[in-house]
Amino acid sequence: MNLRRVTSHNFHTFRHHYVSEVSGSLGDLGTFLPIAIALAVNGTVSLSSTLIFSGLFNILTGLFFGIPLPVQPMKAIAAVAIARTFTNGAIAAAGIFVGACVFLFSITGLLNWFANAIPIPVIKGIQVGAGLSLIIASGGSILSSLGWLYPSWADNRIWAVAAFLFLIITNVYRNVPYALLVFILGLSFAVIGSALASDLPSLIFWHPHTVIPSAHEWRIGALDAGVGQIPLTTLNSVVAVVHLAGDLLPTLETPSVTSVGLSVAGMNLIGCWFGAMPVCHGSGGLAAQYRFGARSGASVIILGALKLIIGVFFGESLVGLLKRFPTALLGVMVIAAGLELVSVGESLNTTGARDIRKASHGFAGDGAQEIGPMLSDWERKRRWTVMMVTVGLLVGFKNDAVGFVAGMLCHWGYELPTLFERARERWNQRRIRLE
């Protein structure tokens, strides 16, 4: 990456679109806050360390990559840790294990080879499936935990409907800083609720401490949580996010698979030793921040600075305030992120798809323009089928790895006749030479 060019882009974008950048920086809070709060309440991670290190990684990511690349929780690890009430050592071991594996894959070139070997329809399927999963999970959360008038006047289905209607309006008026306005509203409600409960944050300086997992915690963390996270991190946090960056921001330099892999590895090989939550870069977070206005690394630098400041000065005292942030508003923000991620599937059979764009020899038309003769109707149907098989199995089994394997099997099923035909032609050529 050209750091001078990245810095210039960040500065220029923030200078001319600072409201959009600030709004976009808040787009991924719908995923980050609920998981971070749940882990902190259980005592599994340190909230102050999580805010400080994720904030630091936000800043470094923005400075180095120059795009709104998010810093998200590792969801598979978080799900197991919350369900089984992991200790600090166990979740640290899980994050360090995944970080070490991704580091190994990156430096050996395995990650890059793997990314190049995956067909575009499968990658699109992972992206669309991840988007649908966000929508389904968020919709389920809103329906299961909220009523029309409860649990409180500030958090109910009425606010969810209002936020969704406002979201629809901003599809027409894109300059409205939706995430910023919703965040200010939600924070106001949370502050009022905390004040009424006499539970406002207090000044508590961060006292760093290290976490050294025991042998038992290494086994529990690595085997019970870490192994299941590796496919999700590789597919969604590295491969899919790199392709999504190219789709959403085609005029900017797209990070390489290796550099994103090393970034994920570095974050966990550093932060987890201090009790921070295991984190990664996710395509859902990138879609969310892009949807709400982020177009440069300035957005995540702003978010990182905010996290860093409140983590150092308020830390664990923020748990009560953050727990009162309305689920209704966070849920709608997650739905918006899911819709943005689902929309990337639209470009499967256009020059918006990376493989078609390369095959068109630098065609410079509109990213959504059909390229007609390059794809037959059968090829379009085949690509669509592979993508939808990936989506269906990913959503149905709630597992990226299952969707990936299903998509690859479908792709290879279509490729088998061609492979057999090539093998037969080679055999015939050899037989002719022998004769």
ZAMARGU-4260 file (C-alpha; in steps of 0.2 Angstrom, whole numbers, plus 5000, padded with zeros to 4 digits):
<rodrens>
0) 5000/5000/5000 | 5006/5018/4996 | 5005/5026/5013 | 5007/5044/5006 | 4992/5041/4994
5) 4982/5033/5008 | 4985/5047/5020 | 4980/5060/5006 | 4964/5050/5002 | 4959/5049/5021
10) 4962/5068/5023 | 4954/5074/5007 | 4938/5063/5010 | 4937/5068/5028 | 4939/5086/5024
15) 4925/5086/5011 | 4913/5073/5018 | 4917/5074/5037 | 4898/5071/5042 | 4897/5055/5031
20) 4913/5048/5038 | 4908/5051/5056 | 4891/5043/5052 | 4899/5028/5043 | 4911/5025/5057
25) 4896/5021/5068 | 4888/5009/5056 | 4896/4993/5064 | 4891/4996/5082 | 4876/4985/5080
30) 4887/4970/5079 | 4901/4976/5090 | 4892/4982/5105 | 4880/4967/5109 | 4894/4955/5109
35) 4907/4965/5118 | 4894/4969/5132 | 4889/4951/5134 | 4907/4945/5135 | 4911/4959/5147
40) 4896/4956/5159 | 4901/4938/5160 | 4919/4943/5165 | 4926/4934/5150 | 4935/4949/5143
45) 4940/4966/5149 | 4929/4980/5142 | 4942/4993/5144 | 4956/4982/5135 | 4943/4978/5122
50) 4939/4996/5118 | 4958/5001/5119 | 4965/4988/5108 | 4950/4987/5095 | 4952/5006/5095
55) 4971/5005/5092 | 4968/4992/5078 | 4954/5003/5070 | 4967/5018/5069 | 4981/5007/5062
60) 4969/4999/5049 | 4963/5016/5043 | 4980/5023/5042 | 4987/5008/5033 | 4973/5002/5021
65) 4964/5019/5018 | 4947/5010/5018 | 4933/5008/5031 | 4939/4991/5036 | 4930/4986/5052
70) 4937/4978/5068 | 4923/4965/5073 | 4921/4952/5086 | 4925/4934/5081 | 4908/4928/5081
75) 4910/4909/5082 | 4922/4911/5097 | 4910/4924/5105 | 4895/4912/5103 | 4904/4897/5112
80) 4912/4909/5125 | 4895/4916/5130 | 4886/4900/5130 | 4899/4891/5141 | 4905/4907/5151
85) 4923/4905/5146 | 4937/4912/5157 | 4949/4926/5152 | 4962/4913/5148 | 4951/4902/5138
90) 4945/4915/5126 | 4962/4923/5125 | 4969/4905/5120 | 4955/4904/5107 | 4960/4921/5099
95) 4979/4918/5100 | 4976/4901/5092 | 4966/4908/5077 | 4978/4922/5075 | 4993/4910/5074
100) 4984/4899/5061 | 4980/4914/5050 | 4998/4921/5052 | 5005/4904/5046 | 4993/4903/5032
105) 4998/4921/5027 | 5017/4920/5027 | 5017/4903/5018 | 5006/4909/5004 | 4992/4897/5008
110) 4979/4910/5011 | 4983/4919/4994 | 4982/4902/4985 | 4966/4898/4993 | 4958/4915/4989
115) 4963/4913/4970 | 4956/4895/4970 | 4939/4900/4975 | 4927/4904/4961 | 4918/4921/4961
120) 4901/4914/4963 | 4906/4905/4979 | 4913/4921/4986 | 4897/4930/4981 | 4887/4917/4989
125) 4897/4919/5006 | 4894/4938/5005 | 4875/4936/5002 | 4874/4922/5014 | 4882/4933/5028
130) 4871/4947/5024 | 4855/4936/5025 | 4862/4929/5041 | 4863/4946/5049 | 4845/4951/5043
135) 4838/4935/5050 | 4848/4936/5067 | 4843/4954/5069 | 4825/4951/5065 | 4824/4937/5077
140) 4832/4947/5091 | 4820/4961/5088 | 4805/4950/5088 | 4810/4939/5103 | 4816/4952/5115
145) 4805/4967/5111 | 4786/4970/5112 | 4776/4985/5106 | 4778/4994/5122 | 4791/4984/5132
150) 4804/4982/5139 | 4804/5001/5141 | 4798/5017/5133 | 4815/5019/5125 | 4817/5002/5118
155) 4802/4993/5109 | 4795/4988/5092 | 4788/5005/5089 | 4806/5013/5089 | 4811/4998/5078
160) 4798/5002/5065 | 4802/5021/5066 | 4820/5018/5064 | 4816/5006/5049 | 4805/5019/5041
165) 4819/5032/5043 | 4831/5020/5035 | 4820/5018/5020 | 4819/5037/5018 | 4838/5038/5018
170) 4839/5027/5003 | 4832/5041/4994 | 4841/5055/5003 | 4858/5047/5005 | 4866/5063/5012
175) 4857/5061/5028 | 4869/5054/5041 | 4857/5040/5047 | 4870/5031/5059 | 4875/5047/5067
180) 4857/5052/5071 | 4852/5035/5077 | 4867/5034/5088 | 4864/5051/5096 | 4846/5046/5099
185) 4851/5029/5106 | 4865/5036/5117 | 4853/5049/5124 | 4841/5036/5129 | 4855/5026/5137
190) 4861/5041/5147 | 4843/5045/5153 | 4841/5027/5158 | 4858/5026/5167 | 4854/5043/5176
195) 4837/5037/5182 | 4846/5021/5189 | 4860/5031/5196 | 4872/5020/5185 | 4881/5033/5175
200) 4899/5030/5170 | 4913/5036/5181 | 4931/5040/5179 | 4941/5024/5180 | 4959/5024/5172
205) 4964/5008/5163 | 4976/4997/5173 | 4984/4985/5160 | 4985/4967/5165 | 4991/4951/5155
210) 4982/4935/5153 | 4992/4919/5153 | 4981/4904/5148 | 4984/4888/5158 | 4986/4871/5149
215) 4968/4867/5152 | 4962/4884/5145 | 4973/4882/5129 | 4964/4865/5126 | 4947/4872/5129
220) 4950/4888/5119 | 4959/4881/5104 | 4948/4865/5102 | 4931/4870/5107 | 4931/4888/5100
225) 4946/4891/5090 | 4944/4877/5077 | 4927/4882/5072 | 4932/4900/5070 | 4946/4897/5057
230) 4934/4894/5042 | 4924/4909/5046 | 4939/4920/5048 | 4947/4914/5032 | 4931/4915/5021
235) 4922/4930/5028 | 4935/4940/5037 | 4949/4939/5024 | 4943/4932/5007 | 4926/4939/5006
240) 4931/4956/5014 | 4945/4959/5001 | 4933/4955/4986 | 4919/4966/4994 | 4932/4981/4996
245) 4935/4979/4977 | 4916/4979/4973 | 4911/4994/4984 | 4927/5004/4982 | 4933/5000/4964
250) 4943/5016/4962 | 4954/5013/4978 | 4968/5001/4980 | 4961/4985/4986 | 4971/4977/5001
255) 4979/4960/4997 | 4973/4944/5005 | 4990/4942/5013 | 4990/4959/5021 | 4972/4957/5028
260) 4977/4940/5035 | 4992/4947/5043 | 4982/4961/5050 | 4969/4949/5058 | 4984/4938/5065
265) 4993/4953/5072 | 4977/4960/5081 | 4974/4943/5090 | 4992/4939/5094 | 4994/4956/5103
270) 4977/4961/5110 | 4972/4944/5117 | 4986/4943/5129 | 4979/4959/5138 | 4961/4952/5140
275) 4954/4960/5124 | 4940/4952/5114 | 4946/4942/5099 | 4943/4952/5083 | 4944/4951/5064
280) 4939/4961/5049 | 4922/4956/5042 | 4912/4959/5026 | 4897/4963/5036 | 4905/4977/5045
285) 4913/4984/5029 | 4896/4984/5021 | 4888/4993/5036 | 4901/5007/5037 | 4900/5009/5018
290) 4880/5010/5019 | 4881/5024/5032 | 4893/5035/5022 | 4911/5029/5026 | 4922/5030/5010
295) 4940/5031/5018 | 4951/5025/5032 | 4946/5042/5041 | 4930/5034/5047 | 4938/5020/5057
300) 4952/5031/5063 | 4938/5042/5071 | 4930/5027/5078 | 4946/5020/5085 | 4951/5037/5093
305) 4934/5037/5102 | 4936/5019/5108 | 4953/5023/5114 | 4948/5038/5124 | 4933/5030/5133
310) 4942/5014/5136 | 4957/5023/5145 | 4946/5035/5155 | 4930/5025/5158 | 4933/5007/5155
315) 4922/4994/5164 | 4911/5008/5171 | 4903/5009/5154 | 4895/4992/5155 | 4879/4999/5162
320) 4877/5013/5150 | 4880/5002/5135 | 4868/4989/5141 | 4854/5002/5140 | 4858/5006/5122
325) 4841/5002/5113 | 4841/4985/5105 | 4828/4991/5093 | 4840/5004/5085 | 4855/4992/5085
330) 4844/4979/5077 | 4839/4990/5062 | 4857/4996/5059 | 4862/4977/5058 | 4848/4974/5046
335) 4854/4989/5035 | 4871/4981/5035 | 4864/4965/5030 | 4854/4972/5015 | 4870/4981/5009
340) 4880/4965/5009 | 4866/4955/5000 | 4866/4968/4986 | 4883/4964/4981 | 4876/4948/4973
345) 4868/4958/4960 | 4884/4960/4951 | 4887/4942/4949 | 4885/4941/4930 | 4891/4959/4926
350) 4907/4968/4925 | 4906/4971/4944 | 4912/4953/4946 | 4931/4952/4947 | 4933/4937/4936
355) 4922/4945/4922 | 4930/4962/4924 | 4947/4954/4921 | 4941/4944/4907 | 4934/4960/4898
360) 4952/4966/4897 | 4950/4982/4907 | 4933/4986/4901 | 4929/5003/4909 | 4911/5004/4908
365) 4898/5005/4922 | 4901/4992/4935 | 4883/4986/4934 | 4883/4985/4914 | 4879/4968/4907
370) 4893/4962/4895 | 4881/4951/4884 | 4892/4940/4873 | 4905/4936/4886 | 4892/4925/4896
375) 4880/4913/4888 | 4863/4910/4896 | 4869/4893/4902 | 4884/4901/4910 | 4874/4914/4919
380) 4862/4901/4926 | 4877/4890/4931 | 4885/4905/4941 | 4868/4910/4949 | 4865/4891/4954
385) 4882/4890/4962 | 4880/4906/4972 | 4862/4901/4978 | 4868/4884/4983 | 4882/4892/4994
390) 4869/4905/5001 | 4856/4892/5005 | 4867/4880/5014 | 4876/4894/5023 | 4860/4901/5030
395) 4852/4884/5032 | 4866/4877/5043 | 4872/4894/5050 | 4889/4889/5045 | 4901/4897/5032
400) 4911/4881/5030 | 4896/4871/5025 | 4890/4884/5013 | 4908/4885/5005 | 4909/4866/5003
405) 4892/4865/4996 | 4896/4879/4983 | 4913/4871/4978 | 4904/4854/4976 | 4891/4862/4965
410) 4905/4871/4955 | 4915/4856/4953 | 4899/4846/4947 | 4897/4859/4933 | 4916/4857/4929
415) 4917/4838/4928 | 4910/4836/4910 | 4923/4849/4904 | 4937/4840/4913 | 4932/4823/4907
420) 4931/4830/4889 | 4949/4837/4891 | 4956/4821/4898 | 4948/4811/4883 | 4956/4823/4870
425) 4973/4821/4878 | 4971/4802/4879 | 4966/4802/4860 | 4981/4814/4856 | 4993/4802/4865
430) 4986/4787/4856 | 4988/4795/4839 | 5006/4799/4843 | 5009/4781/4848 | 5001/4774/4832
</rodrens>
